[in-house]
Amino acid sequence: MMPNHTETAFDFESGAEKARYVRLMFDGIARRYDLMNRLMTLGRDQSWRRLAIRHAAVPAGGRVLDIAAGTGDLAIAALAARPHKVVAADFSLMMLKLAGQKFRQRGLDSQIVLAAADGMNLPFPDGHFDVVVTGFSLRNVASLDRFLSEMVRVTRPGGRVVCLEITRPRLPVFRRFFSWYFGRVVPRIGAWISGDSTAYSYLPHSVEIFVSPEELRERMNNAGMQHVGFETLQFGTIAIHWGVKAKWSVRAME
């Protein structure tokens, strides 16, 4: 059974407990995940994914990893760059199942490879991908630093890492509106659409406690990226971060 958390008390005792909760939560809401994304964002989420891929600067014929791929929309967006291979990886098997169905329905199953993988311990060799991307995942991981380090590890030196995430707006008036919308409206819509009010109560909580865009930029620097930048969208509620894997590191010189 999924742990019993209230709207204000997602107090995980360990990273393993959080990972288990998140996996079960996404398995449970997978079938309504795309619909909820469109409703919550008023249909803007797809344009954010396309912009994230533009920041990724995917080289023609390159290899792309979408980690925590969910139902595969970011992986699909990556195809516009004509890469050699896209891998869509997630640790939610239900999300992967639905992603596979989507790819087959659109005739994309030969262009995107599905992989059951935990972002905390990726089953890929060092420097395997030209670009590694993730969307709306960082708030949910057991260790942000570990997740970022794994993204960097499997990126080739000089390759790019891009993260798309929800963030707290800075303007006081809009921040209050955002808190009300995510804290009150979204859980009710989520309960109606998905039948799971707890999952969509966890969402605003995860945003509220997540790091600022500036701190995430610093964490990405610490993980081994250079030239890290970000931009915010939608009145400051969405952030896209990007960075380039350093071509050398202290570890590599040891």
N, C-alpha and C positions, 0 to 999 in steps of 0.2 A: 504494500500500500504506500501511497505517497505521504510524506511527512505532513502533519497537520499544522500549518502555519496560519496565523491570522493576518489581517490586512496590514498591521503595523509591526509584526514580529517575525521576520524571516531571519531568525538568529541561528544560523548554521553553526554547529559545534566544530566542524572540520571541513576542509576542502572536499574530502570524499563525500560527505553528506550533501554539500551543495551540488556537487556534480551529479549525484544520484537524483536529487530533487529536480534539477534542470532537465536531465535526460527524460525522466518520467513525465515531467510537465510538457515538454515538446512532443513526446510521443502522443500525449493525450489531446493536444490542441492541433495536431498536424493537419487534420482534414479541413479545418477552418482557418488555418494560418494565413493563407493568401488573402482570403476574403477580409479577415480582420485587418491585415496590413493596408489594404485598399481603403477600408472605412476609416481607420485611425488617421491615415495620412491624406485623406481626400484624393487618393490616387497619385500622390506625388512620389511615392517610394521608388517607383521604377525609374523615374528621371534621376533620382539621387544615385541609384546603382549605375546608370549609364555615365554619370559624371565621375563617379569613383573609378570606373574603368578608364576613362580618359586620363585621370591623374596617374593611373598605373602605367601608362605608356607601354602597353604590351607590344613587344617586337613581333613583326610578322614572322610566323613560323616558330614562335617561342612556346614555352611550356608554362601553364598557369595553374596554380592551386587556389581553389576557393575553399577555405577551411571554415567549418561551421556553416556549411552551404545551405542548410534548411531544405526548402523545396526547389532550390536551384536557380533562382532568378538572377543572381549575380553571375553565376557561371554562364548562363545564357547570354547576359549582356557582354561577357568577355569574348564571345564568338565574333562580335563585330570587328575585332582587331585581327581576325584571321590567324589565330595561333595554330601551332602544330597540334597541341593537345591541351585540353582543360580537364582537370580532375576536380570533382565536386565531392568533398569529404565531410562527414558529420558523424557524431556518435549516437544520434537518434536514428534508429533503424526505420521508424515509421516515416520520418522526414525523408530519408533516402528512398524509401519505397515510393512515396508520392513524387519525389523528384524524378525517379526513373520513369514513372508513368507519364509525367509531363514531357520528358525528353522524347519518349517513344511517340506520343501523340503528335509532336511537332517535327518528327523525323530527325531529331538531334542526337539520338542515342549512340550513333557511331562517332560523334564528335566530342562527347563528354563522357568521361569515365567516372563511375561511382566508386567511392571508397568508404568503408566503415572505419573511421579513425577518430581518435581522441586528440584534440589540439594540444593537450598537455604532453603528449608523447607520440609525435607523428611517425608513422612507419615508412618514412622516405629518407633517402640518403642526404648527406650534407650537400648544399648547393645544387639541388636537383631541378629547381624551378627558376625561370626568369622573373616571374612575378608571383607574389602570394597576396591574396586579398581576403578580407573577411567583412561581413556585414551584420551589424546588430548582434554581435556575439560577446564583445569584451566585457560587458556588465555581468555576464553569466558564468564566467570561467572561475575555476577554483583558485587560480593564481594568475593575475594579470601579467606579472613579470615573466613567469614561466611560459605562458602562452605566447607572448611577444618574442621571447628568446627562441622558441621552436619555429615561429614564423621566419625569423631571421636565419636560423640554422639551415633550413631547407631552401633558402633563396641563394642563388649564385652571387658571388662578389660583384657588386655593381648593379645587381638586380633591385627591383622595387617592391616595397611592402605598402599596402594601402588598407586603411581601416575606415569603415563607415559606421557611425554610431549616433545614438540619441544623446543629447546633452542638455544641461539646464540653461535656459536663456538668462541673459544678464539684465535686461531691462526690467526694473522692478514691477511695473504694471503688467507686462506680458508674462513675467515669471509667475505672478499670482494666478493669472488666467491659465497658464500651462499647468500649474500644480492642481488647480481645480479640475481641469479637463482630464488630466491623466489620473488624478487621484479619485475622482468621483464618476466621471462620465465613462471613461474607458472600461473600468471594471464592470459596469452595468451592461455596456454593449458586449463585452467579452462573455459575460455570463449568459446573455441572450443568444449570441451567435454560436459560441463553442460549448456552452453548458458548464464552463469552468470559471467561476468568479475568482477563485484563488490565484490562478495563473495570471490573470490580468489585474490582480492587486499586487502581485510580485513585480510586474513591469514598472509601475511608477516608483516603487520602493527601490528597485535596482538603479533607476535613473538618479534618484535623489542622493544615493550614497556613492555614486560613481565619481571618478576623478574629473577634474576640470580639463578642458582642451589643452591648457598650458601644461598641466601635470602629465597628461598623456604624451604630449610631445617630449617631455623630459624622460619619461619611461621608455619611449621608443629610442631616444638617444642612448640611454643606458643599456638597451638591448643590443646595440651594435649598429645602429643606423646613423647615417649622416644626412645633412641637408633636409632635416625633418621640418615639414610645414603643415599647416592645416587651414581650412576655411570653414566657416559656419554658414548654414543655410536656414531658410524657413524661420526667420526672426530669431535665429540663434538656437534652435532646438535640434539641429542636425549638424554634426561635424564630420568632415572628411580629413583624415590625416594621411600623409604619405612620407616615405623616406627611402633612402638608398642604402643598401647593405655596404658597409665599409669593405674596401678591397684588401684590407689587412687588419689584423687584430692582435692584441697582446697574446691571446691564447694561441693563435696560429704561429707566433714567433717563439713560443716556449719549447 
